[in-house]
Amino acid sequence: MLEVVKIKKMSNRTNNILEDYRQFGLQKTAIQETIRVMNKQLVDFQLPKIKNILVKLGIIENDTDFKCINCNISWKNKASLAAHIRNCKRC
């Protein structure tokens, strides 16, 4: 009888540990998703007035310079354009 009580206590402890681990996994997934979304927002964040000044000074290149010569689609940077050109169906 004493052994049954010990087993039930161990089972309850195991269930508590499993529940904590499950909660940890859910929180971890939620945090990872939040970081992914925030990272995308940071990548897309732009300061247009400062960008125009830097383009005029020649410090950075204008985004309109990154157009595919075959399909005329604009890209954010040289790497994106180069990746597109490799697979452009109109080439």
Buried (B, 14 or more C-beta within 10 A) or exposed (E): EEEEEEEEEEEEEEEEEEEEEEEEEEEEEEEEEEEEEEEEEEEEEEEEEEBEEBBEEEEEEEBEEBEBEEEEEEBEEEEEBEEBBEEBEEE
